[in-house]
Amino acid sequence: MPSNSALFPRNFRKNYPVAVRGEGCWIIDQSGRRFLDASGQAAVISIGHGVAEIGQAMAEQSAQLAFAHTTQFHSDPAEKLAHRFLALAPPNFRSGGRVYFTSGGSEATETAIKLVRQFHLESGQPARYRVVSRRQSYHGSTLGAMTVSGNVARRAPYHPLLAEWGHIAPCFCYHCPFDKKFPDCAIACANDLDNFLDANDAPSVAAFLFEPIVGATLGAAVPPEGYVQRIAEICRKHGILLIADEIMSGMGRTGKPFAIQHWNVEPDIILVGKGIASGYAPLGAVLVAPRVVEAFERGSGAFQHGFTYQAHPVTTAAANAVLDYIESHKLFERVQPAAEILRAELSALSSHPNVGEIRGLGLLVAIEFVKNKSTREPFLKEQNIAERIRQATLDQNVLTYPTQGCVDGINGDHILLAPPFIISQSESAQIARALHSALQKVFPT
């Protein structure tokens, strides 16, 4: 970061290079240094950097119509994109579903919170307002999204500002909160929702929000078979809506358009962001199933919520161009083969005494680092292991996504890998080499 910068940085103690160009899986800074983007810039980049036709589509749209406020107009790019997303969604969205576009994932979460509240008002259940989620979860940085997030460290500074609606156990087999093993556990983490509702005023609960595959906070934690189905069953039993947060896992990152499709479960609402426009424009969305839509149509007819830039013509044009590129290059179909190559390249790291687990689905992969492999004991937070791994891989010109707190919100280190869908075998091998070098540097024998 230049010494004369006027930007308010994420961290005043870090030095930020200035990015000037992107090419495929690479970002180039102003000095000409090339960085392999193994994290997809926080699981955002799917089609790769520097695809000229996306910028061209945005330029053409802005020259024709840059903005029209949604209290007065809809636009063709937004209408087209909404139909395309519903066609990719689970079957229950495809006849009468609607899409509410936002400027990103946090806005999508905020929208969903207010949407489910008003749904229950329109349905004659005004007592329902709480959105329950899981401990260690993260659903966005705005205050409503932080309220439903269960990550201890991220909530801590803002605790006086946040409501307490309730959180249940995470679904995290590597560090099971019940100290059980699947399948003998009988999916205790899913049944924790049933137990919570029985003990905590279920009639006031409006929805349950979860990531089908937990992204940043637990590091690509995949649920065991039966978990998602059981969660959906409990929600139906108690008359609450099921919200799938696919902001990180959606739009093909796991090999299917939405991760929840791996378990053939139909949620009531799906949140998307990040990869929705592959970083070419700030965009998020809330996919709303027909039964929720119908409550508004039958009731007041108006959603008491809105953003100035929702369904922006240029950002939705960008996402349409991204989807065109994905379809023409068959990139959804490329995810699983590319993931198998990446996991094969990473497999040698598993034998390292401080690599606890390599996990994930598709091109959403995490590596967790532990102090003791047999007991899965984490390093202390003060040792800053994830950040040290990030810096050591950066020294090898490879960008990763570090996070601490996966075990208890404070301790537990992992890095997330979420490269563009176009990643090559040689680039996957380069990621593995950089991580091998980082392990040698951070954990010298």
C-alpha positions in Angstrom: 0.0 0.0 0.0 1.5 3.4 -0.9 2.6 5.5 2.0 0.4 8.3 0.7 -2.7 6.2 0.4 -6.1 7.7 1.2 -7.8 4.3 1.4 -9.0 3.1 4.8 -7.3 -0.4 4.7 -8.4 -3.7 6.1 -5.3 -3.6 8.3 -3.1 -0.7 9.0 -0.2 -3.0 9.8 -0.1 -4.7 6.4 1.5 -3.6 3.2 -0.8 -4.0 0.2 0.6 -4.3 -3.3 -1.4 -2.4 -5.9 -3.1 -4.8 -8.4 -3.2 -3.6 -11.9 -4.1 -6.5 -14.1 -5.6 -10.0 -14.0 -5.1 -12.9 -16.4 -6.8 -16.2 -16.0 -5.8 -17.5 -12.5 -3.2 -14.7 -12.0 -3.1 -11.2 -10.6 -0.3 -8.9 -11.5 0.8 -5.9 -9.4 2.2 -2.6 -10.4 5.8 -3.9 -10.1 5.0 -6.7 -12.6 5.0 -9.5 -9.9 2.5 -12.3 -10.7 0.4 -14.0 -8.0 -1.4 -17.3 -8.5 -4.9 -16.7 -7.2 -5.4 -20.0 -5.3 -8.2 -18.5 -3.2 -10.2 -17.0 -6.1 -10.1 -13.7 -4.1 -12.2 -15.2 -1.2 -14.0 -17.7 -3.4 -15.3 -15.0 -5.8 -13.5 -15.6 -9.1 -14.9 -18.5 -11.0 -14.3 -17.8 -14.7 -10.8 -16.3 -14.2 -9.5 -12.8 -14.3 -9.4 -10.6 -17.4 -12.1 -12.1 -19.6 -12.6 -9.2 -22.0 -16.1 -10.0 -23.1 -17.5 -9.4 -19.6 -16.2 -5.9 -19.6 -17.5 -5.4 -23.1 -21.0 -6.5 -22.0 -20.9 -4.1 -19.1 -19.8 -1.2 -21.3 -22.5 -1.9 -23.9 -25.2 -2.0 -21.1 -23.9 1.2 -19.4 -24.0 3.0 -22.8 -27.6 1.9 -23.4 -28.9 2.1 -19.8 -26.7 2.5 -16.8 -29.4 2.8 -14.0 -33.1 2.7 -13.4 -34.6 2.7 -9.9 -36.6 -0.4 -9.1 -39.5 1.6 -7.6 -40.2 2.8 -11.2 -38.6 0.3 -13.6 -37.4 -3.2 -14.1 -34.6 -3.9 -16.7 -34.1 -6.6 -19.3 -30.7 -7.8 -17.9 -32.2 -8.3 -14.4 -35.3 -10.1 -15.7 -33.1 -12.4 -17.9 -30.7 -13.2 -15.1 -33.5 -14.0 -12.6 -35.0 -16.5 -15.0 -31.6 -18.1 -15.5 -30.9 -18.5 -11.8 -34.3 -20.0 -11.1 -33.6 -22.5 -13.9 -30.4 -23.6 -12.1 -32.1 -23.8 -8.7 -33.7 -26.8 -7.1 -37.1 -27.8 -8.7 -39.3 -26.1 -6.1 -38.0 -22.7 -7.4 -38.8 -23.1 -11.0 -42.6 -22.4 -11.2 -43.4 -19.1 -9.6 -40.1 -18.4 -7.8 -38.6 -14.9 -7.8 -35.1 -13.4 -7.4 -34.2 -10.3 -5.4 -30.9 -8.8 -6.5 -28.6 -7.0 -4.1 -25.1 -5.6 -4.2 -23.5 -8.5 -2.4 -23.8 -11.4 0.1 -24.3 -9.3 3.3 -27.2 -7.4 1.7 -28.6 -10.8 0.6 -28.6 -12.0 4.2 -30.2 -8.7 5.4 -32.9 -9.1 2.8 -33.6 -12.6 3.8 -34.0 -11.7 7.5 -36.6 -9.1 6.6 -38.2 -11.2 4.0 -38.9 -14.1 6.4 -40.2 -11.7 9.0 -42.7 -10.2 6.6 -43.6 -13.6 5.2 -44.8 -14.6 8.7 -46.7 -11.3 9.1 -48.4 -11.9 5.7 -49.2 -15.4 6.8 -50.9 -14.4 10.0 -48.0 -15.5 12.4 -46.7 -12.2 13.8 -45.0 -13.9 16.7 -42.3 -15.3 14.4 -39.2 -13.1 14.0 -36.1 -15.0 15.1 -33.7 -16.4 12.6 -31.7 -19.2 14.2 -28.3 -20.3 12.9 -25.3 -22.3 14.0 -22.4 -21.5 16.3 -19.2 -20.6 14.4 -21.2 -19.5 11.4 -20.6 -16.3 9.4 -23.3 -14.8 7.2 -22.1 -11.3 6.5 -20.7 -8.1 8.0 -23.8 -5.9 8.4 -25.6 -5.8 11.8 -28.4 -8.1 10.9 -26.0 -10.6 9.2 -23.8 -10.4 12.3 -26.8 -11.1 14.5 -27.4 -14.4 12.8 -23.7 -15.2 12.5 -22.4 -17.4 15.3 -18.6 -16.8 15.0 -17.4 -15.7 18.5 -14.4 -13.6 17.3 -16.3 -11.7 14.6 -19.3 -11.0 16.9 -17.2 -9.9 19.9 -16.5 -6.2 19.1 -20.2 -5.6 18.2 -21.8 -7.7 20.9 -23.7 -4.7 22.5 -25.3 -4.0 19.1 -26.5 -7.5 18.3 -29.7 -9.3 19.1 -29.6 -12.8 20.5 -31.8 -15.1 18.5 -30.1 -18.4 19.2 -27.5 -20.6 17.8 -27.2 -24.4 17.6 -24.2 -26.7 17.3 -22.1 -26.6 14.2 -21.9 -29.5 11.9 -18.2 -30.2 12.0 -17.2 -33.9 12.1 -13.4 -33.2 12.5 -14.1 -31.3 15.7 -17.5 -32.8 16.7 -19.1 -30.6 19.5 -20.6 -33.7 21.0 -17.3 -35.7 20.8 -19.0 -38.4 18.7 -18.2 -40.1 15.4 -20.4 -40.6 12.4 -22.5 -42.6 11.9 -22.8 -43.7 15.5 -23.6 -40.0 16.4 -27.1 -40.4 14.8 -26.5 -36.9 13.4 -26.7 -35.3 16.9 -25.7 -31.9 15.4 -28.9 -31.9 13.3 -31.1 -33.0 16.1 -29.7 -30.1 18.2 -32.0 -27.9 16.1 -35.0 -30.0 17.3 -33.8 -29.9 20.9 -33.2 -26.1 20.7 -36.7 -25.4 19.3 -38.3 -27.6 21.9 -36.6 -25.6 24.7 -36.5 -22.1 23.2 -39.9 -20.8 22.1 -40.2 -22.5 18.7 -43.4 -20.4 17.8 -41.2 -17.3 17.7 -38.7 -18.8 15.2 -39.1 -17.6 11.7 -36.3 -19.4 9.9 -33.2 -21.5 10.1 -30.1 -20.2 8.2 -27.1 -22.4 7.4 -24.3 -22.9 4.9 -24.7 -26.4 3.3 -20.9 -26.5 3.2 -19.3 -24.1 5.7 -16.9 -21.8 4.0 -14.6 -19.4 5.7 -15.2 -20.1 9.4 -14.9 -23.9 9.5 -12.9 -24.3 6.3 -15.0 -26.2 3.7 -16.6 -28.4 6.3 -18.9 -30.9 4.4 -21.9 -32.4 6.4 -22.3 -36.2 6.7 -25.0 -37.9 4.7 -28.4 -37.3 6.2 -27.6 -34.0 8.0 -29.1 -31.6 5.5 -32.2 -33.8 5.0 -32.7 -34.0 8.8 -32.4 -30.2 9.1 -35.1 -29.7 6.4 -37.4 -32.2 8.1 -37.1 -30.4 11.5 -37.9 -27.1 9.8 -41.0 -28.5 8.1 -42.2 -30.0 11.4 -41.9 -26.7 13.2 -43.3 -24.5 10.4 -40.1 -22.5 9.9 -38.4 -21.5 6.7 -35.1 -23.0 5.6 -32.5 -20.6 4.2 -29.4 -22.0 2.4 -26.5 -19.6 2.5 -24.7 -20.4 -0.8 -22.8 -17.1 -1.0 -19.5 -19.0 -1.0 -20.6 -22.5 -2.1 -23.0 -21.5 -4.9 -22.8 -20.9 -8.6 -20.9 -24.1 -9.4 -18.1 -24.0 -6.8 -18.9 -27.5 -5.5 -19.6 -29.0 -8.9 -23.3 -28.3 -8.9 -25.0 -24.9 -9.4 -25.9 -24.9 -5.6 -24.3 -27.1 -3.0 -27.6 -28.1 -1.4 -28.4 -30.0 -4.6 -25.8 -32.7 -3.6 -28.5 -33.8 -1.1 -31.6 -33.1 -3.1 -33.1 -30.8 -0.5 -35.3 -27.9 -1.5 -34.9 -24.9 0.8 -37.3 -22.0 0.8 -34.7 -19.3 0.2 -31.2 -19.4 -1.3 -28.6 -16.7 -0.8 -25.9 -16.1 -3.4 -23.1 -13.7 -3.9 -19.3 -13.8 -4.5 -19.2 -16.0 -7.6 -22.5 -14.8 -9.0 -20.7 -12.4 -11.2 -17.2 -13.8 -10.7 -16.0 -10.5 -9.3 -16.7 -8.5 -12.4 -19.4 -6.5 -10.6 -20.6 -6.4 -7.0 -23.7 -8.5 -7.0 -25.7 -10.8 -4.7 -29.2 -12.4 -4.8 -31.9 -13.9 -2.8 -33.8 -16.8 -4.6 -37.3 -17.1 -3.2 -39.4 -20.2 -3.6 -43.1 -19.8 -4.8 -44.7 -20.6 -1.4 -42.9 -17.6 0.1 -43.7 -15.4 -2.9 -47.4 -16.3 -2.8 -47.7 -15.0 0.8 -46.8 -11.5 -0.5 -49.0 -11.8 -3.5 -52.0 -12.8 -1.4 -51.2 -10.3 1.3 -50.1 -6.7 1.2 -48.4 -7.1 -2.2 -45.4 -5.1 -1.2 -42.1 -6.0 0.4 -41.1 -3.2 2.9 -37.5 -3.2 2.0 -35.2 -1.9 -0.7 -31.7 -0.8 -1.8 -30.9 2.0 -4.3 -28.7 -0.3 -6.4 -30.7 -3.5 -6.3 -31.1 -5.3 -9.7 -28.6 -2.8 -11.2 -28.7 -3.1 -15.1 -24.9 -3.1 -15.5 -24.1 -5.6 -12.7 -26.8 -8.0 -13.9 -25.5 -7.6 -17.4 -22.1 -8.6 -16.1 -23.6 -11.7 -14.4 -25.4 -12.7 -17.6 -22.1 -12.4 -19.5 -20.4 -14.6 -16.8 -23.1 -17.2 -17.2 -22.8 -17.1 -20.9 -19.0 -17.7 -20.5 -19.6 -20.6 -18.0 -22.1 -22.2 -20.4 -20.0 -21.8 -23.6 -16.9 -23.1 -21.9 -18.8 -25.8 -19.8 -17.1 -24.6 -16.6 -19.6 -26.1 -14.2 -18.7 -29.5 -15.7 -15.0 -28.7 -15.3 -15.1 -28.2 -11.6 -15.1 -31.8 -10.5 -12.2 -32.9 -12.7 -10.2 -29.9 -11.7 -11.0 -30.6 -8.1 -9.7 -34.1 -8.4 -6.5 -32.9 -9.9 -6.0 -30.3 -7.1 -6.8 -32.8 -4.3 -4.3 -35.3 -5.9 -1.6 -32.6 -6.0 -2.3 -31.8 -2.3 -2.5 -35.4 -1.1 1.2 -35.6 -0.2 0.7 -32.8 2.3 -1.6 -35.1 4.4 1.4 -37.0 5.8 2.8 -33.8 7.4 2.5 -34.1 11.2 0.9 -30.6 11.4 -1.7 -31.1 8.7 -4.8 -32.3 10.4 -7.2 -32.6 7.6 -7.6 -31.7 3.9 -11.4 -31.4 3.3 -14.0 -29.9 1.0 -16.1 -30.4 -2.0 -15.4 -29.4 -5.6 -13.1 -26.4 -5.8 -13.8 -25.3 -2.2 -11.0 -27.0 -0.2 -9.4 -26.3 3.2 -6.3 -27.5 4.9 -6.4 -27.4 8.7 -3.2 -27.2 10.8 -3.0 -28.9 14.2 -0.5 -29.0 17.0 -1.1 -32.7 17.7 -2.4 -34.9 14.8 -3.7 -37.7 17.0 -5.6 -35.5 19.4 -6.5 -32.8 16.9 -5.3 -30.2 19.4 -5.1 -26.8 17.7 -2.3 -24.3 18.0 -2.8 -21.3 20.3 -4.2 -18.2 18.5 -1.1 -16.2 19.5 1.0 -18.5 17.3 -0.8 -17.1 14.2 -0.3 -20.2 12.2 -2.8 -19.6 9.4 -1.4 -16.1 8.7 2.1 -17.4 8.8 1.2 -20.1 6.2 -0.5 -17.4 4.1 2.7 -15.2 4.2 4.9 -18.2 3.4 2.8 -19.2 0.4 2.8 -15.5 -0.7 6.5 -15.6 -0.7 6.1 -18.3 -3.4 3.7 -16.0 -5.3 0.6 -18.0 -4.3 -2.5 -16.4 -2.7 -4.4 -18.3 -0.1 -7.3 -17.4 2.3 -6.3 -17.9 6.0 -8.7 -18.1 8.9 -8.4 -18.7 12.7 -11.0 -19.9 15.1 -12.5 -23.0 13.4 -12.3 -25.1 16.6 -14.0 -22.7 19.2 -14.1 -19.3 17.5 -10.7 -18.4 18.8 -8.3 -21.3 18.2 -7.9 -23.4 15.1 -6.1 -22.6 11.9 -6.8 -23.3 8.3 -6.4 -21.9 4.9 -9.1 -22.0 2.2 -8.4 -22.8 -1.4 -11.0 -21.7 -4.0 -9.3 -21.2 -7.3 -11.0 -20.2 -10.6 -12.7 -23.1 -12.3 -10.2 -22.8 -15.2 -7.2 -23.8 -13.0 -4.8 -26.1 -14.8 -2.9 -29.1 -13.6 0.4 -27.2 -13.6 -1.1 -24.4 -11.5 -2.5 -26.9 -9.0 0.9 -28.4 -8.8 2.4 -25.0 -8.1 -0.1 -24.5 -5.3 1.0 -27.8 -3.7 4.6 -26.9 -4.0 4.1 -23.5 -2.4 2.2 -25.1 0.5 4.9 -27.7 0.9 7.5 -24.9 1.1 5.3 -23.0 3.6 5.0 -26.0 5.8 8.8 -26.4 5.9 9.2 -22.8 6.7 6.5 -22.5 9.4 7.2 -25.9 11.0 11.0 -26.5 10.7 12.2 -29.9 11.8 
